[in-house]
Amino acid sequence: MIITKRMKKLIIVLIVNLVSLLVVAQSDIRLNNYWVNSQYINPASVYDKYQAVFSMAARKQWFGFPGAPSTLFASGSTYLEKLNTQLGLVVVQDQIGYTSTTNIGMTYAYAIAFQREWQLHMGLGFNYQSLNYDVSKMSLSDEADPAVFDKLKTTSNFNADIGIEVTNRSFKLGAASQNLFSLFTSVNNQQPNTNFLYGRYRQVSNDMIDMGFGICGIQYANIFQAEVNITSYFKMPDRSGLNNNPDKFDLGVFYRTQSEAGLIFGFDISEAIHLSYSYDYHFGGIRLSSYGTSELMLTYNLMREHICKNCWH
């Protein structure tokens, strides 16, 4: 079979369009460990237990699958107690095949105390987003054809997030909407509007083991998902024989609709540093070409001098 120059050009355009569809499918860039740092999904998530929180994470999705997504994530936040305000920075870089998506976002959250030991958090996020292609990884039949490169130009835009949370020492209820500008313009369709609704209960006791339960509903584009998480938190007895020490390690499982389940394990390297690892496996058709997904997150908590009234561990 003889492939003409025109056919090669058509094949290249089809490949570019296919990659664009993959970008939309993966545009809801999400980490498994968002319960450790829910600032990633909600700009209203406040950490008043700490003076500042810094996180770094790396995620490799679908090991063995050619061109599968890999994600790098970094965030930092500081809580200004006198102003009841948290300021944050979130950076995400996501690679799928020869496409690369970069998000750089600033977040602002305000905390209001009400009732007894309850807080209302309201947050806003403003993001710069960029989508580009690594042409060096492609084999083009006609590199001088401007029609091909028109499909491969770097695009950038701005977007916004909004969120709300209600918390006390044991409960966390929240809702967030990401990429709001994508609702009103097709320029931002590389990352469609994504919405989260979640609830979390975290037992706080002097027992050696505390339990946590979480449920989260996610909607992005025309896809709906639900995730259930169960986590055990293990403490070590102090000298008095009681279990008043902070958590030493945690072990959890989760299930995400559309046939995905996983395991999360975390432990304290020191009083300020926490390391989390998660592995999840997709039981759908992609299992034939994949060994699962791994994710590693490192969190550093800068402690403040006093103990807060509304501490989420």
Phi, psi and omega in degrees: 000129181265124179263115181283167179299323180293319179296320178299319179297319180295320179297318180298316180297319179297320179296317179299318179295323179296317178298322178299322177295321178296323179297318177296319181296328181258005187296335174278076183289118189218143177260152175290329187271032182290344174290331176289323180219083184282000170301335181296326181254344185219116179294349180272000181285116186250138178244081182277357175288334187241153174288324177204152179227132179233135181226145171225140181215151175227135183227128175243114186264139173055063176309134179093348181267120184301132178073015182295154184294143169228139189229136171245136186224138176215143179211157175210143178213151175225138182256122179263098190299318183294335180258359184053038189232142173240133176247139184216162176227133179230128179233129180228133175233121186237129183243126175229110182059237178259014176256145182225130179244131179235130176239130174233117187230145172252138181236150176225131179224146180233135183250132178237124177276138176209161185052215181247115178066016176256148176226146172250126179246133176235135186220153176229148175225143178232126192235144166257129184234139182223139176235124179220168184237140176268094184295335181295340179271359183254155175244102184261137181287330180221089184291347180269357183283113181294335181297327179290313184287340174299330179279348187246016180286145175293133177240147179216155181197177177245152180214177184213150177235157176215148181201167179213146177217145171237125186221155160221199186294333185246337187243148173218120178237130184211160175216141181212151176230120181258153176057055182296324182295337180293344178288338191244352180213143179281350179298330184262017187288354175295336176225095185290164176303133182230135184235141180234140172222120189216158175218146184215133172244132180231112179296137177233109184210180175266008178289160179292331181233126171252155181244150175226142181227133180222149175220139184220132173254134184232135175229124173218135188053234178254024182250135178238134179225156172226144180228136177241136184228135175232126185227139173254135180246125187252134178241162177251139180298143175272188185294335180281353183092353178272171181249055182273356181290157175296167178301139176263321175204163181222152181219126183216164175231154177215156175228132179242131181302159191075036165066053178225129181225156183202174182232138178236132178227135179217153178208157179275117173288323175210185180297333185254345188243129180235132179246130180235141175229140176224149176226131175227153185230134180263124183269006178278199185296335183291345180298338181290341182234013186221149176257009180109185185235135178242147181214136181232132180227134177242127183237132177243124181250120177270110187289149172262171189286331183246169179267130182284164181274343186226077189263124172256126183269000000 
